[in-house]
Amino acid sequence: MGSPAVVHGEHILLSTLIYRSRIREEFSSEMLQQLAAAGRRRNAAMGITGILLFDGVHFVQLLEGDKARLDELFESIKHDPRHRNIVVLLRDQGPFRRFEGDQLAMLDLRVLSSAKVSSLIHDKLEERTSQACSDDRVYKILMWYALARGTDHIVEGEDAQCWRWVAAPPRDVPPEPGDRGLAYRFALQPIVDPLRREVTSYEFLIRGAEGGSPEQLFASIQPEQRYRLDLESKAEAFRLARRLGLKDVKLSVNLLPMSLTGIPGAVERLVEQIVECGLSPSQVVVEVTEQEAISCLEVFSGAIEQLRRAGVGIAVDDFGAGFAGLSLLAEFQPDKLKIDRSLIQNIHRSGPRQAIVRAIVQASISMGITPVAEGVELVEEWSWLQAVGVERFQGYLFARPATAGIPAMNWPERVVPLLLPTQP
């Protein structure tokens, strides 16, 4: 069992970091040895220990030491021009070092057999951990990559420099009518297929009369009136769609689950609102927020069936941020699954987020559900999501919401030719 971490006679709070990166140019064995030697000297000066794995394309490195020093070291690692696509696989704390005395153990996976690699990692960890290696997360991650299984799950987007962004000319819209005394208004934000430069739908986001958030709006209303306003406000969204001439594009509106289940005849009323504005029910998608618990799943499922019989599409909004989660997805399969921004933010740098989102995308596609990434703000986020199979996006990278109008669009344009794999 390893001893508690000590630096200059003082106990430290140990942090563990595992990251993965991709080399920019080929590394010879000599270059790798030089890199490892320099790393050992640096780590020794900072009181950091760990191990480095290299398979010829990717580095996987575990570092352990004082959190402040570890963060300082990782910042310099992120700016090293010899590698890119730096993804954090694990950040954790622990009571002792797993690689005590090893400033930087190095395993060149190109020259070691799988059995030898497995034995080396197992022996190093088994003698220092207080639990079986099979229960140790660090051991599992290292072995996943050391035995090449992890490489099957590596998805890497193109560099941001491969793209530039082109602003589309704004669309003329009819003037907004005078103040109608409503407590709310709507802002439009598109859902797009960027490579086709296509707006696949517009989401109508409810706002307070002064532009406040939906949470602020609903908090200002008596609970017994909240769901009624949620339902009845959709008539204003459909009137806005008619005024803007949105006849050939999908229209998404958000509804709280209890607005569908707690108001008698809610689905019939929604369909009436659609038809009264000269729209088709098949043009409308109802986004059900996952952030409100569904107290009566049987009644909710009945409302979903009614919507589908009327031709209205269904989407689960903010997936991954709410209460129902996978159980909601198992009970009924929506047409769209909108992955919450909390999972999308900096996904190009986060191994855990990548694993979760990739599983969501694969599950969605296997069930015929269209995954949509919400809250995309960075080119790198979009690039990684595109590589994993997402085709529909929503976020500031493409367009900000526009109140009572059509948002200005930004579209990607490739500036570096796409390198296709050569045929054998």
BELWOLIN-V352999 format. One record per residue. N is the residue number from 1. PHI is phi in degrees with one decimal (none if undefined). NEAR is the number of other ideal C-beta (glycine too) atoms within 10 Angstrom. Layout:
# BELWOLIN-V352999
N_PHI_NEAR + N_PHI_NEAR
This chain:
# BELWOLIN-V352999
1_none_9 + 2_-69.9_19 + 3_-89.0_10 + 4_-57.7_11 + 5_-68.8_21 + 6_-134.9_12 + 7_-128.4_13 + 8_51.3_6 + 9_81.5_5 + 10_-114.6_8 + 11_-71.3_9 + 12_-120.7_16 + 13_-85.7_12 + 14_-79.5_21 + 15_-119.3_20 + 16_-122.7_21 + 17_-134.3_22 + 18_-122.8_24 + 19_-133.6_21 + 20_-124.1_23 + 21_-147.8_19 + 22_-118.6_14 + 23_-71.7_18 + 24_-89.4_12 + 25_-143.6_8 + 26_-62.0_8 + 27_-107.0_20 + 28_-79.8_8 + 29_-61.3_11 + 30_-65.2_8 + 31_-62.6_13 + 32_-66.3_18 + 33_-64.8_13 + 34_-64.4_12 + 35_-62.8_18 + 36_-65.1_17 + 37_-64.5_13 + 38_-64.5_11 + 39_-64.4_20 + 40_-65.1_19 + 41_-63.6_11 + 42_-64.3_15 + 43_-64.5_20 + 44_-62.0_12 + 45_-68.0_10 + 46_-102.9_18 + 47_71.9_17 + 48_-114.9_25 + 49_-123.6_23 + 50_159.9_25 + 51_-146.3_24 + 52_-124.3_19 + 53_-109.2_23 + 54_-141.9_20 + 55_-110.7_17 + 56_102.0_11 + 57_-127.3_13 + 58_-118.4_20 + 59_-94.2_21 + 60_-127.9_24 + 61_-126.8_20 + 62_-104.8_23 + 63_-127.6_24 + 64_-141.5_28 + 65_168.2_25 + 66_-58.6_19 + 67_-58.6_15 + 68_-62.4_12 + 69_-69.7_18 + 70_-64.7_21 + 71_-63.1_13 + 72_-62.2_14 + 73_-64.9_20 + 74_-64.6_16 + 75_-60.5_9 + 76_-69.8_9 + 77_-62.5_18 + 78_-63.4_14 + 79_-99.1_7 + 80_-73.4_12 + 81_-72.2_7 + 82_-77.2_12 + 83_-144.6_18 + 84_-146.6_13 + 85_49.8_19 + 86_-83.0_17 + 87_-124.5_23 + 88_-77.8_18 + 89_-93.7_23 + 90_-158.7_16 + 91_-126.6_17 + 92_-155.0_12 + 93_-120.2_10 + 94_-159.0_18 + 95_-84.4_12 + 96_-154.5_15 + 97_-82.1_21 + 98_-82.9_24 + 99_-118.4_21 + 100_-58.0_15 + 101_89.7_10 + 102_-101.7_18 + 103_-62.3_19 + 104_-165.9_23 + 105_-64.6_18 + 106_-129.5_18 + 107_-120.7_21 + 108_-90.6_17 + 109_-68.7_20 + 110_-73.4_12 + 111_-117.7_8 + 112_-105.3_15 + 113_-71.7_9 + 114_-60.5_12 + 115_-64.2_9 + 116_-66.8_12 + 117_-60.7_20 + 118_-59.7_15 + 119_-66.3_12 + 120_-62.9_15 + 121_-66.5_22 + 122_-61.0_15 + 123_-65.0_11 + 124_-64.4_21 + 125_-81.6_21 + 126_-61.7_13 + 127_-77.9_11 + 128_-116.6_17 + 129_-92.8_18 + 130_-90.8_9 + 131_-129.7_11 + 132_-62.1_10 + 133_-56.7_17 + 134_-63.9_9 + 135_-100.3_9 + 136_-94.8_18 + 137_-61.8_13 + 138_-59.8_22 + 139_-59.3_20 + 140_-62.3_12 + 141_-67.1_18 + 142_-60.9_28 + 143_-70.1_20 + 144_-59.7_16 + 145_-84.8_22 + 146_-63.3_21 + 147_-95.1_15 + 148_72.9_12 + 149_-69.0_10 + 150_-63.7_20 + 151_-66.7_15 + 152_-66.3_7 + 153_-110.8_13 + 154_-83.2_15 + 155_-119.6_17 + 156_-131.3_17 + 157_-82.0_19 + 158_-71.7_18 + 159_-64.2_13 + 160_-59.5_14 + 161_-67.2_9 + 162_-75.4_16 + 163_-131.2_18 + 164_-124.8_13 + 165_-119.4_13 + 166_-113.7_11 + 167_-81.3_9 + 168_-81.0_13 + 169_-59.4_7 + 170_-66.3_12 + 171_-91.3_13 + 172_-72.8_7 + 173_-129.9_15 + 174_-61.4_9 + 175_-62.8_8 + 176_-73.1_13 + 177_-64.9_9 + 178_-62.4_6 + 179_-60.1_8 + 180_-101.5_9 + 181_74.0_6 + 182_-80.3_12 + 183_-84.4_12 + 184_-147.4_18 + 185_-149.0_22 + 186_-124.3_24 + 187_-114.3_18 + 188_-103.7_25 + 189_-135.1_21 + 190_-80.2_22 + 191_-106.3_27 + 192_-128.1_25 + 193_-107.9_12 + 194_-62.6_20 + 195_-68.8_11 + 196_-93.0_10 + 197_50.2_13 + 198_-124.3_14 + 199_-85.1_20 + 200_-87.1_19 + 201_-166.6_24 + 202_-114.6_26 + 203_-93.7_25 + 204_-96.6_24 + 205_-96.8_19 + 206_-74.2_20 + 207_-134.6_18 + 208_-68.1_18 + 209_-58.3_12 + 210_-99.8_9 + 211_93.8_11 + 212_-67.3_13 + 213_-71.0_12 + 214_-57.7_16 + 215_-62.8_10 + 216_-65.5_12 + 217_-61.0_21 + 218_-70.3_18 + 219_-68.3_12 + 220_-84.8_11 + 221_-111.9_15 + 222_-57.9_8 + 223_-52.1_8 + 224_-69.7_8 + 225_-100.7_11 + 226_-61.6_17 + 227_-73.3_21 + 228_-63.6_15 + 229_-65.0_17 + 230_-56.6_25 + 231_-71.3_21 + 232_-68.8_15 + 233_-65.7_22 + 234_-67.9_24 + 235_-61.4_16 + 236_-67.8_19 + 237_-62.9_25 + 238_-69.9_24 + 239_-64.0_18 + 240_-65.0_23 + 241_-60.6_24 + 242_-65.3_13 + 243_-64.7_16 + 244_-84.3_17 + 245_72.3_12 + 246_-88.8_20 + 247_-100.4_12 + 248_-117.1_6 + 249_-142.7_16 + 250_-68.2_19 + 251_-121.6_24 + 252_-106.3_26 + 253_-126.6_26 + 254_-94.0_22 + 255_-136.7_21 + 256_-67.5_19 + 257_-52.6_25 + 258_-70.8_19 + 259_-69.5_25 + 260_-85.7_24 + 261_-101.4_22 + 262_-95.4_18 + 263_-114.6_17 + 264_-58.6_7 + 265_69.1_10 + 266_-61.5_21 + 267_-66.8_22 + 268_-60.9_11 + 269_-65.1_15 + 270_-62.9_28 + 271_-64.2_18 + 272_-59.0_12 + 273_-60.3_21 + 274_-63.6_25 + 275_-67.4_13 + 276_-60.6_12 + 277_-96.3_18 + 278_73.6_11 + 279_-105.4_18 + 280_-103.0_12 + 281_-54.9_15 + 282_-69.0_12 + 283_-85.5_19 + 284_-104.3_26 + 285_-119.7_21 + 286_-93.4_23 + 287_-95.2_22 + 288_-96.8_27 + 289_-69.9_20 + 290_-84.1_23 + 291_-81.4_15 + 292_-111.8_15 + 293_-62.6_10 + 294_-93.4_22 + 295_-77.5_11 + 296_-134.3_13 + 297_-64.4_15 + 298_-65.5_9 + 299_-66.3_15 + 300_-62.8_20 + 301_-61.6_14 + 302_-63.9_14 + 303_-65.3_21 + 304_-63.7_21 + 305_-61.5_12 + 306_-61.4_17 + 307_-60.7_23 + 308_-68.6_15 + 309_-64.2_11 + 310_-79.4_16 + 311_97.8_13 + 312_-79.5_22 + 313_-78.9_21 + 314_-126.7_17 + 315_-132.7_25 + 316_-97.5_27 + 317_-94.2_24 + 318_54.6_21 + 319_-64.4_26 + 320_102.3_21 + 321_-116.8_16 + 322_-118.2_18 + 323_-96.9_12 + 324_-80.1_21 + 325_57.0_13 + 326_-66.1_11 + 327_-64.5_10 + 328_-65.0_19 + 329_-67.1_19 + 330_-71.5_10 + 331_-74.3_14 + 332_-148.4_15 + 333_-98.3_13 + 334_-74.8_24 + 335_-75.3_16 + 336_-131.1_23 + 337_-125.0_23 + 338_-95.9_26 + 339_-79.0_29 + 340_-63.0_19 + 341_-60.5_18 + 342_-64.0_12 + 343_-89.3_21 + 344_-86.0_27 + 345_-59.4_15 + 346_55.6_13 + 347_-64.6_26 + 348_-68.1_23 + 349_-113.4_18 + 350_-118.0_19 + 351_-61.1_20 + 352_-60.1_14 + 353_-63.3_22 + 354_-61.9_24 + 355_-62.8_12 + 356_-67.4_15 + 357_-68.0_23 + 358_-61.1_19 + 359_-64.8_11 + 360_-62.5_21 + 361_-63.9_20 + 362_-63.8_13 + 363_-64.5_14 + 364_-62.1_23 + 365_-61.8_13 + 366_-66.6_8 + 367_-99.6_12 + 368_75.5_8 + 369_-99.2_20 + 370_-85.6_18 + 371_-79.4_22 + 372_-125.9_27 + 373_-92.8_27 + 374_-95.4_23 + 375_69.3_19 + 376_-76.7_25 + 377_-122.5_15 + 378_-114.8_18 + 379_-58.7_20 + 380_-64.2_18 + 381_-62.6_25 + 382_-58.9_26 + 383_-62.4_18 + 384_-67.3_28 + 385_-62.2_26 + 386_-61.2_18 + 387_-66.4_14 + 388_-86.1_18 + 389_114.3_13 + 390_-79.5_23 + 391_-118.2_17 + 392_-112.6_20 + 393_-139.1_23 + 394_-146.2_25 + 395_159.7_21 + 396_-62.4_13 + 397_-59.2_19 + 398_-102.8_23 + 399_-168.9_22 + 400_-89.6_12 + 401_-60.4_19 + 402_-119.7_19 + 403_-73.5_14 + 404_54.1_17 + 405_-158.7_19 + 406_-90.6_18 + 407_-67.7_20 + 408_-73.7_14 + 409_-108.0_19 + 410_-123.1_17 + 411_-119.2_18 + 412_-77.8_19 + 413_-135.1_10 + 414_-70.4_11 + 415_-115.4_9 + 416_-116.0_11 + 417_-56.8_7 + 418_-72.7_7 + 419_-89.2_8 + 420_-85.7_6 + 421_-62.7_5 + 422_-75.2_5 + 423_-81.3_4 + 424_-68.1_3
